[in-house]
Amino acid sequence: MLVLLPALVHSFYLPGVAPRDYKKGEPVPVLVNALTAKDSLLPYDYYHPGFSFCTPDKEISQHESLGSILFGDRLYNSPIELPALENQTCKVICRKSIQDTSVDFLMKRIDEEYLVNWVVDGLPAAQLYKDESTSEVFYYPGMPLGLVEGEQTLLHNHYVIHVHYHKKDADKIRVVGVIVNPASLDNPKDAEPKCDIAGSSPVILKTSTQTEVTYTYTLVWNEDPISWGTRWDHYLHVYDPQIHWFSIVNAIVIILILASMVTMILLRALHKDISRYNTLGDEDGAQDDFGWKMVHADVFRAPAYRMILCVLLGTGAQLICMLGVTLAFAVLGFLSPSSRGSLGTMALVFYILFSVVSGYVSSVMYKTYGGENRKQNVLLTAVLVPGIVFGILIALNFILIAKESSSAVPFGTFLALIGLWFLVSIPLCIAGSYFGFRHPGFEPPCKTNQIPRQIPPQDYLWVWKSFNASAASGFYMFVYSIVFLAGKLDLKDAASVVIYLTWSLVMSIMLAIFTGTVGHLASLYFVRTIYKSIKID
């Protein structure tokens, strides 16, 4: 049987990430993406007038997924094409006259350490870096726009491109790596360009001074034993690969011990209380209640602001389903780094599809807590949280537009998001609410008094506490993001700080809703279970 098993195994390529074969001389196009910086959250379009890069005869925006656009990718064609298996030396791309205003723009971006991003056959052009802690060599995407040496600012205008390929057949190859080493070479405008890196003077940018630049490249093809299926291994580098097993095991053991102690104490106390309550309930004349049984007539009372609570619970259930399914698809290998933006696209699609879950959970909980304004519940569930996030996206978009950043969401993408929201998400939420309100709701195991006790013997206001206690993790996450900003990040402009803190706040709120929903539903199950176990007249 074991011998026959390999014959039953089938392999397949996921849609959109199939390998591309090239024959000798066939052009391999170079796509250009937005320029990015480690210490800034403001990417710039490759063809921004301030950079004065070489442009093709016709700029063509490449088709991108919704997630790729939202994450700031802006792919265009370029005038560079790499003929397969044909080395080239000092190939001229174009000659540019950079105006004085563009020179000032370039000098500022070079000082901010912006990186030029190319994409070749789905792979980002990279530089070789060495991890000092492990001595491992890996690919770091992007190459510096320029270099600051002392008080001089140098512009990189020559690129040594090393394309690594794997031979599939005698006449077919597959690209498995792209290394680009930039250099600054000052070639006179009317002279034949020379690409002698060692003997050439650099292109020095001077404030408010027009500069003549010749962009060139040298192409080298290198055969590589790496297969196409493992070509991303060089890019996916872990800076601290050492797994701290002792810390992990220690934390797990402490959690298990504490959880076991709490569980045992709670079970013993509950078992003792339940036995006592049921024994006294069977005795004639035993009418006095004590302990947590004393608040049985108030413990299932509807909480204050039940509408908001139920809306948050519905949104939390939606997030739970979205994250669970997205992670499952990622673990199964349906999300490839070659498919740019696939993670964001899939998360957004599942969030919209699971609007039916948010409508259903919100309506069931609202009915359980005795709510009667059903239309308002449906409306708030469909628009409250998405509306807040959408409003934040619009506000940040104005900042990005003012800064001329390429990550500003295009108007067409906004229309697509609005269409998905109003034509898909809201109808699904309404459908979920329809079935939710047909659900009888969760009947409490004991009756609730019409008039709440003014001075109750025990605190029965557990509903919001169960949500807030679990949701506090979102607060801790936001505090940590502030600490991380102050201690680790070095954002050089106020706009980047505002964008970072705003999206950190949004993610913290989403985490709070997620964990708050888990905490409340677990507490509801626990409270219902213990009150079902006792006899109440």
Secondary structure, DSSP 4 states (H G I P E B T S, - for coil): -TTTGGGG----PPTT-----B-TT-EEEEEEEEEEETTEEEEE-TT-TTT-----SS--BPP--HHHHHTT---B--S-EEETT--EEEEEEEEEEE-HHHHHHHHHHHHTTEEEEEEETTEEPEEEEEETTTTEEEEEE-EESEEEETTEEEEP-EEEEEEEEEESSSS-EEEEEEEEEEE-----SSSPP---TTTS---EE-TT--EEEEEEEEEEEEE-S--GGGGGGGT---S-----HHHHHHHHHHHHHHHHHHHHHHHHHHHHHHHHHHHHHHSTT-----GGGGGTTTTTPPPTTHHHHHHHHHHHHHHHHHHHHHHHHHHTT---TTSTTHHHHHHHHHHHHTHHHHHHHHHHHHHHTT---HHHHHHHHHHHHHHHHHHHHHHHHHHHHHTT-TTSPPHHHHHHHHHHIIIIIHHHHHHHHHHHHHS-----SS---SS--SS-SS----HHHHHHHHHHHHHHHHHHHHHHHHHT----SHHHHHHHHHHHHHHHHHHHHHHHHHHHHHHHHHHHHHHHTS---
